[in-house]
């Protein structure tokens, strides 16, 4: 596309930061700011968020952590009791059993403190690379990219990467995006993708990144 400057993360990321200021933060990042920043809490919050809107999952996480603030207390609940606290999340019954099992393992295997370890996280039922990367980035400050549909759609729309799936977008970003932006990209692009660079009719006319966005696949916009 004509008259577009090359995409520069050093310029783009401060603009993204400013653009998302009016909007709610991504759920896991908001919970971390509220003090729920342990590996265990972030893992539980990520499980709750799967197939569930942030507005719903964050309330469920707050209810659960208020009623049972530690892995030990959660492990002492029954899955049925956990289910009553997270009832509004999609697949809540299965998630209740997963959370109980993770709490029990955290207490019995790790003395109540789940480690900052990718393989340990991926060994948990219900935890895949997306959750593991988010948790390690937020709770541990380790350089992992939290990849989801927003990160996939927006970075491909920019033309910064070209990939057909979120997993392939992750690999492309790992090869191209400087590590200093790996943790922040999910924090920024979740609200940016929900409210500005939306799936349908993105708000291109008011987007601060328009002059470096290739608008790949955008046929109509606001």
SERO-4910 file (N, C-alpha, C, O; in steps of 0.05 Angstrom, whole numbers):
BEGIN
 pado doro    nc1    nc2    nc3   cac1   cac2   cac3    cc1    cc2    cc3    oc1    oc2    oc3
  Unk    A     17    -24      0      0      0      0     18     25      0     38     26     14
  Unk    A     10     45    -15     26     69    -19     28     86      7     11     84     24
  Unk    A     49    101      8     52    122     28     51    111     57     41    124     75
  Unk    A     61     87     61     62     76     87     91     73     96    108     63     81
  Unk    A     97     83    120    125     80    129    128     52    141    108     40    149
  Unk    A    152     42    143    157     15    155    147     14    184    148     34    198
  Unk    A    136     -9    191    127    -12    219    150    -12    238    169    -28    235
  Unk    A    149      5    258    171      8    277    160      5    305    146     23    315
  Unk    A    166    -17    318    156    -21    346    163      1    365    148      8    383
  Unk    A    187     13    362    196     34    380    177     59    378    173     73    398
  Unk    A    166     63    355    146     85    351    118     75    358    103     90    370
  Unk    A    112     51    349     85     41    352     76     36    380     53     42    388
  Unk    A     93     25    397     85     16    423     77     39    442     57     37    456
  Unk    A     91     61    442     81     84    458     54     95    448     38    103    463
  Unk    A     50     94    421     24    102    410      2     83    419    -20     92    425
  Unk    A      8     57    419    -12     37    428    -19     42    458    -42     41    466
  Unk    A      2     48    473     -2     53    502    -21     76    506    -39     74    523
  Unk    A    -18     97    491    -35    120    494    -63    114    484    -83    122    496
  Unk    A    -65     99    462    -91     93    449   -109     76    467   -134     79    466
  Unk    A    -98     58    483   -115     40    500   -121     52    527   -136     39    543
  Unk    A   -111     75    533   -115     87    560   -145     88    569   -150     83    592
  Unk    A   -164     94    551   -192     96    560   -205     69    566   -227     68    577
  Unk    A   -192     47    558   -206     21    558   -196      3    581   -174      7    592
  Unk    A   -213    -16    588   -206    -36    608   -181    -52    600   -177    -58    577
  Unk    A   -165    -58    620   -140    -74    614   -147   -103    609   -169   -112    616
  Unk    A   -129   -117    596   -132   -145    592   -134   -158    620   -119   -150    638
  Unk    A   -151   -178    623   -158   -189    649   -135   -197    666   -133   -190    690
  Unk    A   -116   -213    655    -94   -223    672    -76   -200    681    -65   -201    703
  Unk    A    -72   -181    664    -55   -158    672    -69   -141    694    -56   -132    712
  Unk    A    -95   -138    691   -110   -123    712   -109   -138    739   -105   -125    760
  Unk    A   -113   -164    738   -111   -179    763    -84   -178    776    -81   -176    800
  Unk    A    -63   -178    759    -36   -175    769    -32   -149    783    -19   -147    804
  Unk    A    -43   -128    772    -41   -101    784    -56   -100    811    -49    -84    829
  Unk    A    -76   -117    814    -91   -118    839    -78   -136    860    -87   -138    883
  Unk    A    -55   -147    853    -40   -164    872    -42   -194    867    -28   -209    880
  Unk    A    -58   -202    847    -60   -230    841    -40   -237    819    -46   -243    796
  Unk    A    -14   -236    827      7   -238    808     25   -262    811     47   -263    799
  Unk    A     17   -281    827     32   -306    830     28   -324    805      8   -321    791
  Unk    A     46   -343    801     43   -362    779     17   -377    783      2   -381    763
  Unk    A     10   -385    807    -14   -400    812    -39   -384    805    -56   -393    790
  Unk    A    -40   -359    815    -64   -342    810    -67   -336    781    -89   -336    770
  Unk    A    -45   -330    768    -46   -323    739    -54   -347    722    -69   -345    703
  Unk    A    -45   -371    730    -53   -395    716    -83   -400    719    -97   -407    700
  Unk    A    -93   -398    743   -122   -401    748   -138   -381    732   -158   -388    720
  Unk    A   -129   -356    733   -143   -335    718   -143   -340    688   -163   -335    675
  Unk    A   -121   -351    678   -120   -357    649   -139   -380    642   -152   -379    622
  Unk    A   -140   -400    659   -159   -422    655   -188   -412    654   -204   -419    637
  Unk    A   -194   -394    673   -221   -383    674   -227   -367    649   -250   -365    640
  Unk    A   -207   -355    637   -211   -337    613   -216   -352    587   -225   -340    568
  Unk    A   -210   -378    587   -212   -393    562   -241   -394    553   -259   -403    568
  Unk    A   -246   -386    529   -273   -385    517   -293   -368    533   -317   -372    532
  Unk    A   -282   -349    549   -299   -332    566   -291   -303    563   -267   -297    561
  Unk    A   -310   -285    562   -304   -257    560   -288   -248    584   -293   -257    607
  Unk    A   -270   -229    580   -254   -218    602   -271   -207    624   -265   -210    648
  Unk    A   -293   -194    617   -310   -181    637   -322   -202    656   -328   -196    679
  Unk    A   -326   -226    646   -338   -248    662   -316   -262    678   -319   -266    702
  Unk    A   -294   -269    664   -273   -285    678   -259   -269    700   -251   -281    720
  Unk    A   -256   -243    697   -242   -228    718   -259   -226    743   -248   -227    765
  Unk    A   -285   -225    740   -303   -225    764   -302   -252    777   -302   -253    802
  Unk    A   -302   -273    761   -301   -300    773   -275   -304    788   -274   -316    810
  Unk    A   -253   -294    776   -227   -297    790   -227   -282    816   -217   -292    836
  Unk    A   -238   -258    816   -239   -242    841   -255   -256    862   -248   -257    886
  Unk    A   -278   -268    854   -295   -283    874   -280   -306    885   -280   -311    910
  Unk    A   -266   -321    868   -252   -345    877   -229   -337    896   -226   -349    917
  Unk    A   -213   -317    889   -190   -310    905   -199   -296    931   -184   -298    951
  Unk    A   -222   -284    932   -232   -272    956   -241   -294    976   -236   -292   1000
  Unk    A   -254   -314    965   -264   -336    981   -242   -355    990   -242   -366   1011
  Unk    A   -222   -358    972   -200   -378    977   -174   -365    967   -167   -370    944
  Unk    A   -160   -350    983   -138   -334    973   -111   -348    969    -93   -336    959
  Unk    A   -109   -373    976    -84   -387    972    -89   -415    959   -111   -425    960
  Unk    A    -68   -426    947    -71   -453    936    -80   -473    957    -96   -491    951
  Unk    A    -70   -470    982    -79   -489   1003   -109   -487   1008   -122   -508   1010
  Unk    A   -119   -463   1011   -148   -460   1016   -164   -471    993   -185   -484    997
  Unk    A   -155   -465    968   -170   -475    945   -169   -506    944   -189   -518    937
  Unk    A   -146   -517    951   -144   -547    951   -162   -560    971   -170   -583    968
  Unk    A   -169   -545    992   -187   -555   1013   -216   -553   1006   -233   -565   1019
  Unk    A   -222   -538    984   -250   -537    975   -255   -561    957   -237   -574    947
  Unk    A   -281   -568    954   -288   -589    935   -290   -576    908   -294   -552    906
  Unk    A   -287   -592    886   -292   -581    860   -319   -568    857   -323   -548    843
  Unk    A   -339   -579    871   -366   -569    870   -367   -541    882   -382   -523    872
  Unk    A   -352   -537    904   -352   -510    917   -338   -490    899   -346   -467    897
  Unk    A   -316   -499    885   -302   -481    867   -321   -474    844   -322   -451    835
  Unk    A   -336   -494    834   -355   -489    812   -375   -468    819   -383   -452    801
  Unk    A   -384   -467    843   -404   -447    851   -393   -419    851   -407   -399    848
  Unk    A   -366   -417    853   -353   -390    853   -347   -381    824   -343   -357    819
  Unk    A   -345   -400    806   -338   -393    778   -360   -400    758   -354   -403    734
  Unk    A   -384   -402    767   -407   -412    752   -412   -398    726   -423   -410    707
  Unk    A   -404   -373    724   -411   -357    700   -390   -360    678   -393   -349    656
  Unk    A   -368   -375    683   -348   -380    662   -357   -403    644   -370   -422    653
  Unk    A   -350   -402    619   -355   -424    601   -340   -449    610   -317   -447    619
  Unk    A   -353   -472    608   -341   -498    617   -333   -497    646   -312   -509    654
  Unk    A   -349   -484    663   -341   -480    691   -338   -506    707   -321   -507    725
  Unk    A   -354   -527    701   -351   -552    716   -323   -564    712   -310   -572    731
  Unk    A   -315   -566    686   -289   -577    680   -267   -560    692   -247   -570    702
  Unk    A   -270   -534    690   -250   -516    700   -247   -518    731   -225   -516    742
  Unk    A   -269   -523    744   -269   -526    774   -251   -550    781   -236   -549    800
  Unk    A   -254   -572    767   -237   -596    772   -208   -590    766   -190   -599    780
  Unk    A   -203   -576    744   -175   -569    736   -162   -552    758   -139   -557    765
  Unk    A   -177   -532    767   -166   -513    787   -161   -528    813   -140   -523    826
  Unk    A   -179   -546    821   -174   -561    846   -149   -578    843   -133   -580    862
  Unk    A   -146   -591    820   -123   -608    816    -97   -592    816    -77   -601    828
  Unk    A    -97   -568    804    -73   -551    803    -66   -541    831    -43   -540    839
  Unk    A    -87   -533    846    -82   -524    874    -70   -547    891    -51   -542    906
  Unk    A    -81   -571    888    -71   -593    903    -42   -599    896    -25   -604    913
  Unk    A    -36   -599    870     -8   -604    861     11   -582    871     33   -587    879
  Unk    A      1   -557    870     18   -534    880     25   -538    909     48   -533    917
  Unk    A      6   -547    925     11   -552    953     29   -576    958     48   -574    973
  Unk    A     22   -598    945     36   -623    951     64   -625    938     82   -637    950
  Unk    A     66   -615    914     91   -618    899    110   -594    902    134   -597    902
  Unk    A     98   -570    905    114   -545    905    112   -529    931    120   -506    931
  Unk    A    101   -541    952     99   -528    978     85   -501    976     91   -482    990
  Unk    A     64   -500    959     47   -477    957     55   -455    938     41   -435    935
  Unk    A     79   -458    926     89   -437    908     96   -450    881    117   -463    878
  Unk    A     79   -446    861     84   -458    835    107   -444    822    109   -420    823
  Unk    A    126   -459    810    151   -447    799    147   -433    772    127   -438    758
  Unk    A    165   -416    766    166   -403    740    180   -421    720    203   -418    713
  Unk    A    165   -441    711    177   -462    695    158   -470    673    135   -479    678
  Unk    A    166   -467    648    148   -472    625    139   -501    624    115   -507    620
  Unk    A    158   -520    628    150   -548    626    131   -556    648    112   -572    644
  Unk    A    135   -545    672    117   -550    694     89   -540    688     69   -554    694
  Unk    A     87   -517    677     61   -506    670     47   -522    648     23   -528    650
  Unk    A     62   -530    628     50   -545    606     42   -573    614     27   -586    600
  Unk    A     53   -582    636     45   -609    646     18   -609    659      6   -630    665
  Unk    A      7   -585    665    -19   -583    678    -42   -587    659    -41   -576    637
  Unk    A    -62   -602    667    -85   -605    650    -99   -579    646   -105   -565    665
  Unk    A   -105   -572    621   -119   -548    615   -101   -524    610   -111   -502    603
  Unk    A    -75   -528    612    -56   -506    608    -40   -511    582    -25   -530    581
  Unk    A    -44   -494    562    -28   -496    538     -8   -474    535     -5   -459    554
  Unk    A      5   -472    512     26   -452    509     16   -423    512     30   -406    523
  Unk    A     -9   -418    504    -19   -390    506    -20   -382    535     -9   -361    542
  Unk    A    -32   -398    553    -33   -392    581     -6   -392    594      1   -374    609
  Unk    A     11   -411    587     37   -413    599     54   -389    592     68   -378    610
  Unk    A     53   -379    568     68   -356    560     58   -331    575     74   -315    584
  Unk    A     32   -328    576     21   -305    591     30   -305    620     38   -285    631
  Unk    A     27   -328    633     34   -330    661     63   -324    666     70   -309    684
  Unk    A     81   -336    650    110   -331    654    118   -303    648    136   -292    661
  Unk    A    104   -290    630    110   -262    624    100   -244    647    115   -226    656
  Unk    A     76   -248    656     64   -230    676     75   -236    704     83   -218    718
  Unk    A     74   -261    712     82   -269    739    112   -270    744    121   -265    766
  Unk    A    127   -276    723    155   -281    726    173   -261    711    197   -261    715
  Unk    A    161   -245    694    177   -226    678    195   -240    658    214   -228    648
  Unk    A    188   -265    651    204   -279    631    195   -271    603    171   -267    598
  Unk    A    213   -269    583    206   -259    557    191   -281    540    204   -297    526
  Unk    A    165   -281    543    148   -298    527    126   -281    515    117   -262    527
  Unk    A    118   -287    490     96   -273    477     70   -287    483     66   -310    478
  Unk    A     51   -272    495     24   -282    499      9   -278    473      3   -256    465
  Unk    A      3   -300    460    -10   -298    433    -39   -307    435    -45   -327    447
  Unk    A    -56   -291    423    -84   -297    421    -95   -286    395    -80   -278    378
  Unk    A   -122   -286    393   -134   -278    367   -128   -249    361   -126   -241    338
  Unk    A   -126   -232    382   -121   -204    378    -93   -199    368    -89   -184    349
  Unk    A    -74   -212    381    -46   -209    372    -43   -220    344    -29   -208    327
  Unk    A    -56   -242    338    -54   -254    311    -66   -236    290    -54   -230    270
  Unk    A    -91   -227    295   -105   -210    275    -91   -183    271    -86   -176    248
  Unk    A    -84   -170    292    -73   -142    289    -46   -142    277    -40   -126    259
  Unk    A    -28   -160    285     -1   -159    274      0   -168    245     16   -158    229
  Unk    A    -19   -185    237    -21   -192    209    -34   -170    193    -27   -165    170
  Unk    A    -53   -156    205    -66   -133    191    -45   -110    187    -46    -97    166
  Unk    A    -28   -107    207     -6    -87    203     11    -94    179     23    -76    167
  Unk    A     13   -120    173     33   -129    154     60   -134    166     80   -138    152
  Unk    A     61   -133    193     87   -137    207     95   -166    205    119   -172    202
  Unk    A     76   -184    206     81   -213    200     59   -223    181     39   -210    177
  Unk    A     64   -246    169     45   -258    151     43   -287    159     61   -303    154
  Unk    A     21   -294    173     17   -321    183    -12   -328    184    -29   -310    189
  Unk    A    -19   -353    180    -47   -361    178    -60   -369    205    -84   -370    207
  Unk    A    -43   -375    225    -54   -384    250    -40   -369    273    -18   -359    269
  Unk    A    -53   -368    297    -40   -355    319    -13   -368    326      6   -354    334
  Unk    A    -11   -394    323     14   -408    329     37   -400    310     60   -396    318
  Unk    A     30   -397    284     49   -388    265     56   -359    268     79   -350    263
  Unk    A     36   -343    277     42   -315    283     62   -313    306     80   -296    306
  Unk    A     58   -330    326     77   -331    349    106   -335    339    124   -321    347
  Unk    A    109   -355    322    136   -362    312    148   -338    296    171   -332    298
  Unk    A    130   -325    280    140   -303    264    147   -279    282    167   -265    277
  Unk    A    132   -274    303    138   -252    321    163   -258    337    180   -240    341
  Unk    A    167   -283    345    191   -290    360    216   -285    343    238   -279    354
  Unk    A    213   -288    317    236   -285    299    241   -255    292    263   -248    284
  Unk    A    221   -238    296    223   -210    286    220   -189    308    235   -169    307
  Unk    A    202   -193    327    197   -172    347    219   -172    368    225   -192    380
  Unk    A    231   -148    374    251   -147    395    240   -157    422    216   -152    428
  Unk    A    256   -171    437    246   -183    462    235   -164    482    218   -171    498
  Unk    A    244   -139    481    234   -120    501    204   -115    498    192   -104    516
  Unk    A    192   -123    475    164   -119    471    147   -144    474    123   -143    472
  Unk    A    160   -166    480    146   -192    481    123   -193    501    102   -203    495
  Unk    A    128   -184    525    108   -185    546     86   -165    541     62   -171    544
  Unk    A     94   -141    532     74   -119    529     55   -123    505     34   -111    505
  Unk    A     63   -139    485     47   -139    461     19   -150    467     -1   -140    456
  Unk    A     16   -169    485    -10   -179    492    -26   -159    508    -49   -154    504
  Unk    A    -12   -147    527    -25   -127    545    -36   -104    528    -58    -94    534
  Unk    A    -22    -96    507    -31    -74    490    -51    -82    469    -71    -68    464
  Unk    A    -47   -105    457    -64   -112    434    -91   -124    441   -109   -124    424
  Unk    A    -94   -134    465   -121   -143    473   -141   -120    474   -161   -121    460
  Unk    A   -136    -98    489   -155    -76    488   -155    -62    461   -176    -52    452
  Unk    A   -132    -60    448   -130    -47    422   -147    -62    401   -161    -50    385
  Unk    A   -145    -89    402   -160   -105    383   -190   -107    389   -206   -110    371
  Unk    A   -197   -103    415   -225   -104    422   -240    -78    416   -264    -78    410
  Unk    A   -225    -56    418   -239    -30    416   -231    -12    393   -246      6    385
  Unk    A   -208    -17    381   -199      1    359   -195    -15    333   -208    -11    313
  Unk    A   -176    -34    334   -170    -51    310   -188    -76    311   -178    -98    313
  Unk    A   -214    -71    310   -234    -93    314   -235   -112    290   -225   -105    269
  Unk    A   -247   -135    295   -248   -154    273   -264   -144    249   -255   -147    227
  Unk    A   -287   -132    255   -303   -120    234   -303    -90    237   -305    -79    259
  Unk    A   -301    -76    214   -301    -47    213   -282    -34    234   -291    -20    252
  Unk    A   -257    -40    231   -237    -27    249   -238      3    246   -245     14    225
  Unk    A   -230     17    267   -231     46    268   -205     58    256   -190     72    270
  Unk    A   -201     52    231   -176     61    218   -173     91    216   -151    102    218
  Unk    A   -196    105    213   -194    134    209   -183    149    234   -172    171    231
  Unk    A   -185    137    257   -175    149    282   -152    134    294   -144    140    317
  Unk    A   -142    114    280   -120     97    291    -94    112    290    -87    122    268
  Unk    A    -79    113    312    -53    127    311    -31    113    296    -10    124    291
  Unk    A    -36     88    288    -16     72    274    -23     70    244     -9     55    229
  Unk    A    -42     85    234    -51     82    207    -29     86    186    -28     72    166
  Unk    A    -11    105    192     10    111    171     31     89    169     48     90    151
  Unk    A     31     69    187     49     47    184     35     20    183     48     -1    185
  Unk    A      9     21    181     -7     -4    179    -15     -9    150    -25      9    136
  Unk    A     -9    -33    140    -15    -40    113    -45    -47    109    -54    -50     86
  Unk    A    -60    -48    130    -89    -54    129    -95    -79    113   -114    -80     97
  Unk    A    -79   -100    118    -82   -125    103   -110   -137    109   -117   -141    132
  Unk    A   -125   -143     88   -151   -155     91   -173   -136     98   -196   -145    101
  Unk    A   -167   -111    102   -188    -92    110   -203    -82     85   -191    -68     68
  Unk    A   -228    -88     83   -244    -80     60   -261    -56     67   -266    -38     50
  Unk    A   -271    -56     92   -287    -33    101   -278    -25    129   -270    -42    145
  Unk    A   -279      0    135   -270      9    161   -285     35    169   -299     47    152
  Unk    A   -282     42    194   -294     67    204   -273     89    204   -280    111    212
***
